[in-house]
Amino acid sequence: MIQGHYQEAIHLYKKAEEEYDASFLSSKYKKEAHTKAVKITDQIIANWVIKVKPLLAAGNPAKAELLQGELEYYNLELEGQTEDTFYTLQRQIDYQLERYKPQLINRLLEEIYANNGKLSAESKEELAEMFQVEWRDYWLAVLMVKGYPDYLSILNSDSGIRRHTTDSLFFSKRKDAIYKEHIPVERYGFMSLGDRALEEGDSGSDVTELVLFLHNAGCSPDTSELKKSNAQYIFSSDIVMAIRVFQAYHGLPPTGELTPETIRKLKLYR
């Protein structure tokens, strides 16, 4: 049976199992339909395992997750060893993804810094795959905006990038937020960026000014996640991450530290 027929076959067997009446004679057919649905499921999962295991061994959980997503098209009848195998691999995929995402972002920032603000074709593909899996992640979205400025048109092409049903709307809103959101600056006891060394938990007009500069540079943190004190932003790990992105795209080591050169370049975005 070719891959394209699995979905139709398993649907028919499940339908047969559910719609036979409760007579003694029909119970035999219900059992046969269930057995065939289980058998087809076993084959689908066996084919899936053959593809997924090498990806996990190679440290590519994003592609493994995309393959897992394809199984949602099937009305699977998981039982016994097949069920155990499926959920074991699913947990492995989730575990690897949790560790892989921050590692990938760090590696991409280092590459952007080393290559004058650019990513290789292989890294861009890796980023796109991860974004399809973790499409709600803010920093993946920021890197997608910068790495794929024409991403919305790519989604509608035959580029090979698998389209998530919500990608287009989400990406469009995220892009607008990164580049168009208004950042209010209320200056109480004004301090300018660079007047002091900022530490996590500090707040003041210099922190709000920093967020404004990052926003103007297209490297804004997710301001909906930032906290305020007396109408001023509080310096946090999200802002540090935004500084790292800014640094990588401006020829500076992405350390997240507000070095004199980082501050000088940030102030160009007043």
HUSUL-V234174 format. One record per residue. N is the residue number from 1. RES is the residue in one letter. D_LAST is the distance of its C-alpha to the last C-alpha in Angstrom with 2 decimals. Layout:
n: <N N>
res: <RES RES>
d_last: <D_LAST D_LAST>
//
This chain:
n: <1 2 3 4 5 6 7 8 9 10 11 12 13 14 15 16 17 18 19 20 21 22 23 24 25 26 27 28 29 30 31 32 33 34 35 36 37 38 39 40 41 42 43 44 45 46 47 48 49 50 51 52 53 54 55 56 57 58 59 60 61 62 63 64 65 66 67 68 69 70 71 72 73 74 75 76 77 78 79 80 81 82 83 84 85 86 87 88 89 90 91 92 93 94 95 96 97 98 99 100 101 102 103 104 105 106 107 108 109 110 111 112 113 114 115 116 117 118 119 120 121 122 123 124 125 126 127 128 129 130 131 132 133 134 135 136 137 138 139 140 141 142 143 144 145 146 147 148 149 150 151 152 153 154 155 156 157 158 159 160 161 162 163 164 165 166 167 168 169 170 171 172 173 174 175 176 177 178 179 180 181 182 183 184 185 186 187 188 189 190 191 192 193 194 195 196 197 198 199 200 201 202 203 204 205 206 207 208 209 210 211 212 213 214 215 216 217 218 219 220 221 222 223 224 225 226 227 228 229 230 231 232 233 234 235 236 237 238 239 240 241 242 243 244 245 246 247 248 249 250 251 252 253 254 255 256 257 258 259 260 261 262 263 264 265 266 267 268 269 270>
res: <M I Q G H Y Q E A I H L Y K K A E E E Y D A S F L S S K Y K K E A H T K A V K I T D Q I I A N W V I K V K P L L A A G N P A K A E L L Q G E L E Y Y N L E L E G Q T E D T F Y T L Q R Q I D Y Q L E R Y K P Q L I N R L L E E I Y A N N G K L S A E S K E E L A E M F Q V E W R D Y W L A V L M V K G Y P D Y L S I L N S D S G I R R H T T D S L F F S K R K D A I Y K E H I P V E R Y G F M S L G D R A L E E G D S G S D V T E L V L F L H N A G C S P D T S E L K K S N A Q Y I F S S D I V M A I R V F Q A Y H G L P P T G E L T P E T I R K L K L Y R>
d_last: <63.21 60.07 56.66 56.20 59.35 58.53 56.60 59.40 62.13 60.66 59.94 63.56 65.01 62.90 63.88 67.50 67.38 65.91 68.14 71.60 73.70 75.10 78.61 80.24 80.29 76.63 75.58 76.56 74.21 71.37 71.77 71.93 68.78 66.94 68.21 67.01 63.56 63.33 64.55 61.95 59.23 60.52 60.22 56.68 55.52 57.49 55.71 52.34 53.15 54.05 50.56 48.55 50.17 49.23 45.58 45.50 47.35 44.77 41.89 40.61 40.61 38.26 40.93 43.55 41.76 41.53 45.27 45.88 44.10 46.64 49.41 48.24 49.95 53.28 55.27 56.21 59.25 58.33 61.23 62.55 61.30 59.02 57.22 56.92 55.57 52.97 51.55 51.69 49.60 47.23 46.61 46.10 43.50 41.59 41.82 40.59 37.69 36.49 36.47 35.41 32.09 30.13 31.89 30.89 27.18 27.28 29.25 27.01 23.89 25.98 27.13 23.72 22.72 26.10 26.15 22.88 21.30 24.58 27.39 31.05 33.04 34.86 31.79 30.33 33.72 33.77 30.36 31.60 34.79 33.13 30.83 34.01 35.45 32.44 30.63 29.24 27.44 23.69 22.82 25.51 24.05 20.58 22.43 24.57 21.73 20.52 24.09 25.74 23.50 26.88 28.29 29.45 31.64 32.84 34.09 36.40 37.73 40.37 37.91 39.60 36.69 38.46 36.95 36.50 37.51 34.24 31.92 31.05 30.11 28.30 26.31 25.31 24.12 22.29 20.47 19.47 18.29 16.12 14.39 14.95 15.07 13.39 11.89 12.89 11.57 14.73 14.66 18.12 18.78 15.12 14.41 11.29 10.84 13.61 15.82 18.24 19.41 18.82 21.91 22.84 23.46 21.03 19.07 16.86 13.59 12.28 13.41 11.89 8.42 9.40 10.64 7.66 5.81 9.42 9.94 7.48 9.26 12.52 13.58 13.52 16.45 18.99 17.82 21.40 22.59 20.33 21.97 20.86 22.34 22.17 19.55 17.18 16.91 19.33 18.59 20.90 22.24 20.35 16.99 18.67 19.70 16.24 15.28 18.48 17.70 14.34 16.35 19.20 17.33 15.68 18.98 18.97 21.82 21.02 22.07 19.49 19.32 16.22 17.45 16.02 15.30 13.58 11.25 10.76 9.99 7.68 5.45 5.70 3.81 0.00>
//
